Amino acid sequence: MIQMTKGIMIVGYGTRKGNLEEVLTIQAKRLKSRGWKHVGIAYFRVSKPTIPEALEALVKEGVDDIAVLPYYVAEGTLTKELIPEKLGIGNAEMGDVVLDGKKVSIQIAPAFGTDFMLTDIICDKIAAVGGNQDDGIMIIGHGTRYKSLTNMRVMKLNAERLGARGYKHVVYTFNEFCEPTIKDSLDALEKQGVKKIIAVPLFIAMGLHLGEEIPEQIGIPPYSEGGDIKVNGRTVPVAYTRPLETDDRITDYLDKTARAYLGEHSFD
C-alpha cells in the first residue's frame, strides 16, 4: 500500500477589517504543536493566501492527502459550493485533483454546525460577563440565503439547548437576511421583563459586522463591550461578548476532525 502524506487546510472567509487572520494563524500553530506537520491556511476572498495558493503550497510540501477544515459556524453556499469549486472538486465533499503532475486527494469536513462545543462556549461567555439564567440572552447569527437555512438552524438549536440548561429568556436573531431582527429580539426580551441582556455573537472573529453593524442595531457604541440602551422606553444594560475566535475547544474540534478524516497516524 502506498503511504500518502497527510495535510490540513484551515479555510476562512477573509477580512479587510478584523482579526480572522490572527485567529487562523494561532489555530494552525496549535495544530502543528500537536504533531501535524503540514498545516495550511487559506481564505475564500480578500485575505491571502487564496485557496488555490494554499493548495499549491501544500502539494509543494509533498502532501497528497488533504483534509479541508472550514472555520465556519454553519454550512452554506460557501462551504457546500464555492469552496469545493475553488479546490477543483466541483460541488462534491471529496475528490481528486492533479497538481504538478501528482494526484491529490481532497476531503472537506463540515462546518462547526450542531456540535455541542458551540453551546458550551456560549454558556462560558455568559458567565464571563457575570450573566445568569435569569438574564435575557440574545444569540446573534449572521443570517443566510442558503436554501437549507443552516445558519438559522444552528442559532435556533443553541437557543433551545440554553433553554434546556435552565436559561429562562433566550432568543436568537440575525444581522441580515433572516428573521427575527435584532430590534424585534430586543423588544421581545424587554417585554419578558429582563433586567439585563447578554448579546452573544455566534461569529468566527471580529470584523465589520461585529464591530459596527450589530452594535448600531443594538444601540451600543461600535467596538464596545456593551452599554445601556432604551427599549420600549425602559433602560436596559447590555453586555456584548466576543465571538468564538481562538477558543481552545475549537482547537480540539479541528484536531479531532482532522484525525477522523486522515487517521491517527497522519503526522509524517
C-alpha positions in Angstrom: 0.0 0.0 0.0 1.4 3.4 -1.0 1.9 5.7 2.0 0.2 9.1 1.5 1.5 12.4 3.0 -1.3 14.0 5.0 -2.0 17.7 5.4 -4.6 20.1 6.8 -6.0 23.2 5.2 -7.9 25.6 7.5 -10.2 27.8 5.4 -11.7 31.1 6.5 -13.7 33.7 4.7 -11.2 36.6 4.7 -11.3 40.0 6.2 -10.5 43.7 5.5 -11.2 44.9 9.0 -10.9 42.2 11.6 -8.8 39.6 13.4 -9.6 36.5 11.4 -6.0 36.2 10.0 -4.6 36.2 13.6 -7.2 33.7 14.7 -6.4 31.2 12.0 -2.6 31.6 12.4 -3.0 30.8 16.1 -5.0 27.7 15.4 -2.6 26.5 12.7 0.3 26.9 15.2 -1.6 24.9 17.8 -2.3 22.0 15.4 1.4 21.9 14.5 2.3 21.8 18.2 0.1 18.7 18.4 2.2 16.9 15.8 0.5 17.9 12.5 3.5 18.7 10.2 1.6 20.1 7.2 -0.9 22.7 8.1 -2.0 25.4 5.6 -4.3 28.4 5.9 -6.5 29.7 3.1 -9.1 32.4 2.6 -12.1 32.5 0.2 -11.6 36.2 -0.6 -9.7 39.4 0.4 -7.0 37.8 2.6 -4.0 35.8 1.4 -3.2 33.1 0.6 -6.2 32.2 -1.6 -7.5 28.6 -1.6 -5.7 27.6 -4.8 -2.4 29.2 -3.5 -2.7 27.3 -0.2 -3.4 24.1 -2.1 -0.4 24.5 -4.3 1.8 25.2 -1.3 0.8 22.0 0.5 1.4 20.0 -2.6 4.9 21.5 -2.9 5.5 20.2 0.6 4.8 16.8 -0.7 1.2 16.5 0.6 -1.2 14.3 -1.4 -4.0 13.7 1.1 -5.7 16.9 2.4 -8.4 17.4 4.9 -10.0 20.8 4.4 -11.4 22.3 7.7 -13.8 25.2 7.1 -13.6 27.7 10.0 -17.3 28.5 9.7 -20.1 28.3 12.2 -22.6 26.8 9.8 -22.9 25.2 6.3 -23.9 27.4 3.4 -23.2 28.3 -0.2 -19.5 28.9 0.6 -18.8 25.5 2.3 -21.1 23.5 0.0 -20.4 25.0 -3.3 -17.9 27.8 -3.6 -15.0 26.4 -1.6 -15.2 23.0 -3.3 -15.2 24.7 -6.7 -12.0 26.7 -5.7 -10.4 23.4 -4.7 -11.2 21.9 -8.1 -13.7 19.2 -7.0 -16.9 20.8 -8.2 -19.7 20.7 -5.6 -18.5 17.5 -4.0 -17.3 16.8 -0.4 -14.4 14.8 -1.7 -12.4 14.3 -4.9 -9.1 14.1 -6.6 -7.2 16.8 -8.4 -4.0 16.7 -10.4 -1.3 19.3 -9.4 2.3 19.3 -10.6 1.6 16.0 -12.2 0.6 14.4 -9.0 -2.9 13.1 -7.9 -4.0 14.8 -4.7 -7.0 13.6 -2.6 -9.2 16.2 -1.0 -11.8 15.8 1.6 -13.9 18.7 3.0 -15.1 18.4 6.6 -18.4 20.2 7.7 -18.6 23.5 9.5 -18.9 23.5 13.3 -22.7 23.2 12.9 -24.6 21.3 15.6 -21.5 20.4 17.7 -22.2 20.9 21.5 -18.9 22.8 21.6 -20.7 25.9 20.5 -23.3 25.7 23.2 -20.6 25.2 25.9 -18.7 28.3 24.6 -21.9 30.4 24.7 -22.5 29.4 28.3 -19.0 30.3 29.3 -19.2 33.7 27.5 -22.4 34.4 29.5 -20.6 33.5 32.8 -17.6 35.6 31.8 -19.7 38.8 31.8 -21.5 38.0 35.0 -24.6 36.6 33.4 -27.0 34.1 34.9 -30.1 32.1 33.9 -32.5 34.9 34.7 -30.9 37.4 32.3 -32.0 37.9 28.7 -29.8 36.0 26.3 -29.6 37.0 22.7 -27.7 34.7 20.3 -26.8 36.6 17.2 -26.2 34.9 13.8 -25.1 36.3 10.5 -28.1 35.1 8.6 -28.2 33.2 5.4 -29.8 33.0 2.0 -28.7 29.4 1.6 -31.5 27.1 0.6 -31.3 24.9 3.7 -31.2 27.8 6.2 -28.4 26.0 8.1 -27.2 29.2 9.9 -30.8 29.7 11.2 -31.0 26.1 12.3 -27.7 26.4 14.3 -28.9 29.6 16.1 -32.3 28.1 16.9 -30.7 24.8 18.2 -28.3 26.6 20.5 -31.2 28.8 21.9 -33.1 25.6 22.6 -30.1 24.0 24.3 -29.7 27.0 26.5 -33.4 26.7 27.5 -32.8 23.1 28.4 -30.0 24.2 30.6 -32.2 26.5 32.6 -31.9 29.8 30.9 -35.4 31.4 31.1 -35.2 34.2 28.5 -33.4 33.2 25.3 -33.9 34.5 21.8 -32.0 34.1 18.6 -31.6 36.8 16.0 -29.7 37.8 12.8 -27.6 40.6 11.5 -29.2 40.2 8.0 -31.2 38.0 5.6 -33.2 36.2 8.3 -35.7 37.0 11.0 -36.2 37.8 13.8 -34.3 41.0 13.5 -32.2 42.4 16.4 -34.7 45.1 17.0 -37.5 42.6 17.3 -35.5 40.4 19.6 -34.6 43.2 21.9 -38.3 44.1 22.0 -39.2 40.5 22.9 -36.7 40.3 25.8 -37.8 43.7 27.2 -41.4 42.5 27.2 -40.3 39.5 29.2 -39.1 41.9 31.9 -35.4 41.1 31.9 -33.1 43.3 33.9 -30.1 42.7 31.8 -29.4 41.5 28.2 -26.3 39.5 27.2 -25.7 39.6 23.4 -23.6 36.7 22.2 -22.5 36.9 18.5 -22.1 33.3 17.2 -19.5 34.5 14.7 -16.0 33.3 14.0 -14.0 36.5 14.5 -14.2 40.3 14.9 -14.9 42.4 11.9 -17.2 45.0 10.4 -20.4 43.1 11.2 -19.5 42.6 14.8 -17.7 45.9 15.4 -20.0 48.3 13.7 -23.2 46.9 12.1 -24.5 44.8 15.0 -23.6 47.4 17.8 -25.5 50.0 15.7 -28.6 47.8 15.6 -28.4 47.1 19.4 -27.8 50.7 20.2 -24.3 50.4 21.8 -21.0 52.1 20.8 -19.1 50.5 18.0 -16.3 48.0 19.0 -17.6 48.1 22.6 -18.4 45.6 25.3 -21.9 46.9 25.6 -23.8 49.7 27.4 -27.2 50.9 28.4 -29.9 51.0 25.8 -33.5 52.2 25.6 -36.1 49.5 24.7 -39.8 50.5 24.8 -38.9 53.4 27.0 -37.0 51.3 29.6 -33.3 51.5 30.2 -31.7 48.0 29.9 -28.0 47.3 30.3 -26.5 45.1 27.5 -23.3 43.1 27.7 -21.8 42.3 24.3 -19.4 39.4 24.2 -16.6 38.5 21.9 -17.1 36.0 19.1 -15.7 32.4 19.0 -12.1 33.4 17.9 -9.4 31.0 19.2 -11.3 29.1 21.9 -9.3 26.0 22.9 -12.3 23.8 22.3 -12.2 24.8 18.6 -8.6 23.6 18.5 -9.7 20.3 20.0 -12.5 20.1 17.4 -10.1 20.8 14.5 -7.6 18.2 15.8 -10.4 15.6 16.3 -11.9 16.2 12.9 -8.5 16.0 11.1 -7.9 12.6 12.8 -11.3 11.4 11.7 -10.6 12.3 8.1 -6.9 11.5 7.9 -6.4 8.8 10.6 -4.5 8.6 13.8 -1.0 8.1 12.3 -1.0 11.0 9.9 1.8 13.2 11.1 4.6 12.4 8.6 
